[in-house]
Amino acid sequence: MVETLTSPAQELSQETIDFYRGAMETMQQAGISFLVGGAYAYARYTGVVRHTKDFDVFIHPRDFERTLEAFGRSGWPVERNFPHWLGKAWCGDDFVDLIFSSGNGIARVDDGWFEHAVDEEVLGKPVKLCPAEEMIWSKSFIMERERFDGADVAHLLHCRANELDWDRLLRRFGAEHGRVLLAHLLLFGYIYPDQAGLIPRHVLETLSKQAKTDPGRPAEERVCRGPILSRGQYLIDLEEWGYRDARVKPLGNMTEEEVEIWTAEARKEAERQLANGH
């Protein structure tokens, strides 16, 4: 039996629920458009319920500073954790992630996210959820040693394939990143052999043609796109093997400083994993 959308909140304390509701009210009163993502959107699209310790809201980049100011006026401490994609608002040990892009700088929130958002009710509040297409787009690039969102992508495809705007999804990845989507779609057919037909043939043909005709980059450029998929597992390519980082402008959307901040966090995560015996 599929659990209801409110299920991710069932194990939360009343104080945490009040904070999340207050966070949504704060943004609504400030006139800030936002989308609920994370466990709540995932439960809505797949029926898979996860109990998480945070609350993900997605905002337009132009509203990031204004959102932090609104939370600050409400008395909640805020952080600009990673200026290129994420900040946090705190209430004790609880926090709200204020997301306007992705860690690799690719899945940046734009007007299209809001145009295709889904109406829903979360914690008793009428809100809009991140579109399934944009969830697939952003999750497809998360291939860290400690976190791989491929199963989330497979479950979203399993439950939403017949309703997806496939042409929009193709545009989100574009020719440059089409291989990433193709990899997930091929894995989907492997994971669910009886459901492989859910993936439209023209989508697979388009992506396969892109891959076959993509000339790549000249050998002398030595570009590595690995850091787009994992902030920590391809550092050797950049630091010792002489590859250029595909995340950095003009190849990508990030500055050198943003990459340094993001990489420092990757090193900290690696140290935590090592300390925990992983």
N, C-alpha and C positions, 0 to 999 in steps of 0.2 A: 504494500500500500504506500502510495506517495504521500509524504508528510506535507503539511501546509507550509506556506511561505514563512509564517512566523516561527517555524520550528527552530531556526538558528538562534532565536532569542530565548528559547525555553530554559536554558541552563544559565542565563544571565541573572545577576542580582537586580533588584529593583532600582538600585542606585545607578547601575550601568545603563539600564533601559532608559531611565530618566535623563541621563547624560546624552545618549544617542538621540532621543526625541528632542531634547533641548538644542542639540547641534543642528538638527534639521530646521527647527523653528527659528534659530538664530539666522541661518542663511535665508530662509523665506522672508523674514522680517527685514533683512538687509537688501532684499531684491536680487539675491544672487541665485542664478540658475545652477542646479546641481543634479547629478544622477547618482543613484545608489548602485554600487557594484558588489564585488566580493561575494561572500557567502549567500547574501540575500538574492542577488540576481542569479547566481548559479543554481540555487534551490528552485527558483521560479522556472528556469529553463530546463532543468534536468530532473528535478525531484530528489536530487542528492543533497542531503542536509549535512552541513558541517558546523561545528561549534567553534567559533574563532574568538580571539581576544581583542579584535579591533573592528572598526566600522569604516568601510571604504566609501568615500564619496568622490565623484569626479566633477571637476569644474573646468571652465575655460581658462587658459593661461592668463588672459587679461583680467580675470577675477581673483587670481591667487592672492595678491597683496591685500585686496579688499576683504577677502575671506578671513585672512589672518587678523586683520584689524577688527572685524566684527566679533570674532571669538575673543580677542583681547578685551574688547569693551564689555563682554559678558563675564569677564573675570577668569577665563580659562587660559592658562599658559600656552604659548604657541612656539613652535620651532620651525625654522627653515632648514630642515634636515639636508635635503639635496635640492639646491636652487633650480636645477634643470628639470625637476619633475615632481617633487613631493615635499609636503610639510605635514606637521602634526599639531593637533589641539589636544590638551591633556585635562583630565579630571581625576586626580589621584593616580591610580595605576591604569585607568582606562584611557584610551586615546582614539581619536578619529584621524584616519589618513586622508589628507587633502591632496588629491592626485590630479595633475593636469597634463601628464605625459607618461612615458615609460622610462625605465632606468637606462635603456639604450638610446633614448631620444627619438625613437621612430614613431611609436603609437601616440602621437600628440593629440590631445582632445581638441576637436574643432566643432564648428556648427553642425556638421553631419551627425555627430553623436547625439545631439539634442533633437535634430529633425527626425531621427528614427528611433528615439527612445520609446520605452514601453510603459504604459500607465500601470501602477500597482499600488498596493498599500503595504507599508512597512512599519511595524511597531505602532499601528493605529493611525499612521499619517499617510495621506495620499501623496505619492511621489512618482518619479519616473526612474526607470531602471536603465542601465547601460544596455545598448542593443547587443544581441547575441553575436552579430558579425564583428563588432568592435572587441568583444571579449575574446573571440577566437583570434583576432588579429594580434592583440597584445599578449595573450597567453602563449601563442605559438613560438615566441622568441625566448621563452624562459626555459633554459636548459642548463641550469647551474648544477654543480656537483651535489649541493644540498637540497635543491628543489628543481623538479622537472614537471612542467604543467601539461605534458603530452596527454596524460589520462583525462585531464579536464577538457582538453580540445576534443578528444575522442568521444567523451560523453556528450558534449555540446553537439557534435555532429550527429551522434546516434539519435538524440532527442529532437533536434531542430533542423536537420538537413532538408526536409521537405518544405520548410518555411523560410529558409535563408534567402537573402538577396545575394545570389552567387556573383552576379556581375559587380556589385559593390564590393564584395569581399575580394574579388580579383583586383579591383582598382586599389584597394587598401594596401595590398602587398606590392603591386606593381611588378614590372618585369625584373627589377633588381632583386627583390626578395621572394619572387615566385617559387623558387626551389624550396623555401621553408614550408610554404603551404602545401606544395606537392608532396614533400616528405611526410607531412601529417596525414594527407589523404591516402597515400599508399599504405601507411601504417594502419589507418582505419580499416582498410580492406583486409589487412592481415589480422587485425584484432577481432573484427566481426565479419568473417567470410560470407555469412548469409545476408549481411546488410551492405555489402560492397556496392550494390546497385543504387544505394541512396545518393551516391556522389554522381552528379550529372556528367555524362560522357563528355560534353563540350568543355567542361571545366578541366578535366584531366587532359584532354587533347590540347587545350590552350596552354596549360602549364608545361606539358611535355614538349610542345613546339618551342616554347620560350627557352627551355633548358637545352634543346638540341641546337638552336640557332644562336644562343648566347656566345659571343666570341670571348667573353671573359675580359681580363685586363692584360695589358702588355706585361711580359715577365719582369721587365725592369722596374715596374711600379711596386711589385711585391706587396700587395694589399691583403690583409687578413680580416675577414668578416667574423671570425670566431668570437671576438669580444662583444659583438652584437648579441650573441646567444648566451654568453657567460662572461661576466665581468672579471672572473678570477682564473679560469682554466686555460686562457690563452695568453697570459702575461709573458710566458717564455718566448712566444712568437714575436712579441713587441720589444721585449727587453734584450733578447739574446740572438734571435734569428733574423732580425733586421726587417720585419714586416711593418708596414704602415697600418695605423689603426683606422678601420673603416668607419668608426663612430665620429671621428674628428672632422670638423669642417675643413675643406669644402666637400669631402667625401660623405660625411654624415651631418648630424645636426648638433653635435656637442662641441664645446670649446675644450682646449687643453686643460684648463682649470677645472671644469666640470668633470672631466675624465679622472683627473688626479683625486678629487674628492670621492668619487664613486669607487675608484681603485683602492683607496685607503680603507674604505668600508669592507671591500672584498678581502683584504689582507686580515682585517680584524675577524671576519667570519671564519676564515681559514684557521686562525689561531684558536677560536672558540671550538671549532670542530676537532682540532688536534687535542685540545685540552679535555674534550669529552670522549676521546678515544675513537673518533671516526676518521 
